[in-house]
Amino acid sequence: MEIITLQSFLIVSLILFLTGLYTIVSRKNIIGIYMGIELILNSSALNFASFSRFAGRGLEGQVFSIFIIVLAAAEAAVALALLLAVFKRQRGIDADKLNILKG
């Protein structure tokens, strides 16, 4: 029977982070970019929780992970509002065609 170590969690977290980074760079769709950002946030939450678990120093990592989850939920609400505003104005959500912020 193999024991799960800190290194196992860090490898999973690295895979999540790299997948999120690749998704952000490769997608043109705003929803795809947002999903990549969520993967990166989940990767950092996993790091906090795993370091807290294996360091044995209390619940600080879990508290930070819960804070990241709350932050991601707030980000989802703001991103949905921005997405609806962009779609209403441009009739599409292609990130390459966004020029709303240009003067």
Protein Blocks (a to p, Z undefined) as FASTA:
>chain_A
ZZddfklmmmmmmmmmmmmmmmmmmpmbfklmmmmmmmmmmmmmmmmmmmmmmnonajkl
mmmmmmmmmmmmmmmmmmmmmmmmmmmmnopabfklgcklpZZ
